[in-house]
Amino acid sequence: MINSHYCRISGLPTFLLILVLLAPLAACQRSEESAFRDAIGPPMARDAHHERALAALIFEDGSVAPKAGMLPSGSADRHLAEVEQSLRSGRRGAALESAAQAVVAAPERPRALERLGHVLRRLGRAEQAAAAFRTALRHDGNDAAAAAGLAWLASGAGDWPEAVDRWRRVLELAPDHPDAQGRLAAAAYFNGDSAAAREA
């Protein structure tokens, strides 16, 4: 009886301490989630908005291209600038719309395809993002940004053997890439190759 009473009393400060420590983290997470919801709406509205943004494109056989008869609403450069502005302000839905229009305007331009893939990856649409990155690499096999996009997807999926290969390719194309060295080391470690992780 005494022991159980003691446990209840002594457990209270620990519980309160955990609440105090976790409160700022929870508040920060709620703030970020709230900002994200405000920027692109509730889940169903978000999904519908994304589908409308992608309506001009067709994803097929691991590639992406404008649908037949689609006409650009402006220059690719203008749309690409809008992508960056929208991403900086947290408006991912608007960024997706601009990226899709950039691909309509310049369907063989690796930068447009890579930016589309980047936005899709950030929205959690991994399969479509991979199609955009692969299409960019078909047009320019040395596009380091598109190669990094595929590497990020492999790391995010926990496919460590592929991630190792992808990050090595990124380093071949861009030795000064800001993320590649560290990500390669992490992928090698998780792939069970601690020696390669130390060398990376």
C-alpha positions in Angstrom: 0.0 0.0 0.0 2.8 2.4 0.9 4.8 1.5 -2.2 1.8 2.1 -4.5 1.0 5.4 -2.8 4.7 6.4 -3.1 4.7 5.5 -6.8 1.7 7.6 -7.5 3.1 10.6 -5.7 6.6 10.3 -7.1 5.3 9.7 -10.6 3.4 13.0 -10.7 6.5 15.3 -11.0 7.9 13.0 -13.8 4.7 13.2 -15.7 4.5 17.0 -15.3 8.1 17.3 -16.3 7.4 15.4 -19.5 4.4 17.6 -20.2 6.5 20.7 -19.7 9.3 19.5 -22.0 6.9 18.4 -24.7 4.6 21.4 -24.7 6.8 23.7 -26.7 7.4 20.9 -29.3 3.7 20.2 -29.6 2.9 23.9 -29.9 5.5 24.3 -32.6 4.1 21.3 -34.5 0.6 22.7 -34.2 1.8 26.1 -35.4 3.4 24.5 -38.5 0.4 22.3 -39.2 -1.9 25.3 -38.8 0.2 27.4 -41.2 0.3 24.5 -43.7 -3.5 24.1 -43.5 -4.1 27.9 -43.9 -1.8 27.9 -46.9 -3.3 25.0 -48.8 -6.6 24.2 -47.1 -8.1 21.0 -45.5 -7.1 17.6 -46.8 -10.0 17.0 -49.3 -9.7 20.6 -50.7 -5.9 20.1 -50.9 -6.2 16.9 -52.9 -8.8 18.4 -55.2 -6.6 21.4 -55.8 -3.6 19.2 -56.5 -5.5 17.1 -59.0 -6.7 20.3 -60.8 -3.1 21.6 -60.9 -2.0 18.3 -62.5 -4.9 18.1 -64.9 -2.7 19.4 -67.7 -0.2 16.6 -67.4 -0.2 12.9 -68.0 1.9 10.5 -65.9 2.5 7.2 -67.8 5.2 4.6 -67.9 7.3 6.4 -65.4 7.4 9.6 -67.3 5.4 12.9 -67.4 4.3 15.0 -70.3 1.7 17.6 -71.1 -1.6 16.2 -72.3 -2.3 16.6 -76.0 -3.6 20.0 -77.0 -2.6 21.7 -73.8 -1.4 25.3 -74.4 0.9 27.1 -72.0 -0.5 30.0 -70.0 2.8 31.9 -70.0 6.5 31.4 -70.3 8.3 28.6 -68.5 10.6 31.2 -66.9 7.7 33.1 -65.4 6.1 29.9 -64.0 9.5 28.7 -62.5 9.9 32.1 -60.8 6.4 31.7 -59.4 7.3 28.2 -58.1 10.1 29.6 -56.0 8.0 32.5 -54.7 5.2 30.1 -53.7 7.6 27.7 -52.0 9.1 30.5 -50.0 5.7 31.6 -48.8 4.6 28.0 -48.0 2.0 27.9 -50.7 2.7 24.4 -52.0 -0.5 24.1 -53.9 0.3 27.2 -55.9 3.8 26.0 -56.4 2.5 22.8 -57.9 0.2 24.7 -60.2 3.1 26.8 -61.5 5.4 23.9 -61.8 2.8 22.0 -63.9 2.4 25.0 -66.1 6.2 25.3 -66.5 6.2 21.8 -67.9 3.4 22.5 -70.2 5.4 25.5 -71.5 8.7 23.6 -71.8 8.1 19.9 -71.6 11.7 19.0 -72.5 13.3 21.5 -70.1 15.0 19.6 -67.2 14.7 22.5 -64.8 10.9 22.6 -65.2 10.6 18.8 -64.8 12.9 18.9 -61.8 11.0 21.7 -60.1 7.8 19.7 -60.7 9.4 16.7 -59.1 10.6 18.7 -56.1 7.2 20.1 -55.4 5.5 16.7 -55.8 8.1 15.2 -53.4 7.4 17.8 -50.8 3.7 17.0 -51.1 4.3 13.3 -50.5 3.5 12.2 -54.1 6.6 10.1 -54.5 5.6 8.1 -57.6 4.7 11.2 -59.6 7.8 13.0 -58.3 10.0 10.1 -59.4 8.4 10.2 -62.9 9.2 13.9 -63.1 12.8 13.4 -62.0 13.3 10.5 -64.4 11.9 12.5 -67.3 14.3 15.3 -66.5 17.2 12.9 -66.6 16.1 11.5 -69.9 16.5 15.0 -71.4 19.7 15.6 -69.5 21.4 12.7 -67.9 23.8 15.0 -66.0 21.1 17.0 -64.2 22.4 16.9 -60.6 19.2 18.4 -59.1 17.0 15.7 -60.7 19.5 13.0 -59.6 19.3 14.4 -56.1 15.6 14.3 -56.2 15.7 10.5 -56.9 18.2 10.1 -54.1 16.0 11.9 -51.7 13.1 9.7 -52.7 15.2 6.5 -52.1 16.3 7.8 -48.7 12.8 8.7 -47.8 11.5 5.2 -48.7 14.3 3.5 -46.7 15.7 1.9 -49.9 19.2 2.2 -48.7 21.0 0.2 -51.5 19.4 2.5 -54.1 20.0 5.6 -51.9 23.7 4.8 -51.8 23.9 4.5 -55.6 21.8 7.6 -56.1 23.8 9.8 -53.7 27.1 8.5 -55.3 25.8 9.6 -58.7 24.9 13.0 -57.3 28.4 13.4 -56.0 29.8 12.4 -59.4 27.7 15.1 -61.0 28.1 17.8 -58.3 31.0 17.1 -55.9 30.1 20.3 -53.9 26.4 19.3 -53.5 25.5 20.5 -50.0 23.6 17.4 -48.9 25.1 14.5 -50.9 28.2 13.7 -48.8 26.3 13.5 -45.5 23.3 11.7 -47.1 25.6 9.1 -48.7 27.3 8.4 -45.4 23.9 8.0 -43.7 22.6 5.7 -46.5 25.8 3.6 -46.4 25.4 3.3 -42.6 21.8 2.2 -42.7 22.7 -0.1 -45.6 25.0 -1.9 -43.1 28.3 -0.7 -44.6 29.9 1.2 -41.7 33.3 1.4 -43.5 31.8 3.1 -46.5 29.9 5.4 -44.2 33.2 6.5 -42.6 34.8 7.0 -46.0 31.9 9.1 -47.3 
